[in-house]
Amino acid sequence: MYGLINKAVEGLVRSKFGDAKWERIRSRAGLPDEPFISMEQYEDKTTYDLVAAASEELGAPAEAILEEFGYYWTTYTAAAGYGELMKAAGKTLPEFLRNLDQMHTRIKLSFPQLNPPSFAVSDETASALVLSYYSSRPGLAPLVVGLLRGLGERFNVELTTRSERIEGVRPHDRFYVSWTPCAGATP
């Protein structure tokens, strides 16, 4: 994964728990005391080690860490210079979700070694859809739950999600997403 991901993990920990907690997590993960470089490729193990260390240090399950990171990511990426790209991906939650693969294709122009997940929207209605999530990286479905939560906030809708793991020829996670406008939201 690119350093941008690890920098976001660091940003999340520092903003919620402080610099000292980050240093303990970094040390527990066995990482050197040096900044992550956004455009540099890091082994996936680095990110998994950060999540495991955060889980131990914070006394929270890895799934909760990943979900909180997914939520944080929707804010962090906009602040890290991808806000316009996110705006271009869609004006509504369903439009944004339908355009995730296209957005990742554009991001790949800046990050040529990017190995993004793939998403597919199906069974769409006026207030619900099914989002299929395909990734070569195991165990990251909770991150998608957090991303959806953050996107719900971005698009001013209250989300309900449930998920299931689909095995078979092309294993993936399937998210059943429904929403209602938040109080005071304009259509």
Order of alpha helices (4+ residues) and beta strands (2+ residues): alpha-alpha-alpha-alpha-alpha-alpha-alpha-beta-beta-alpha-beta-beta
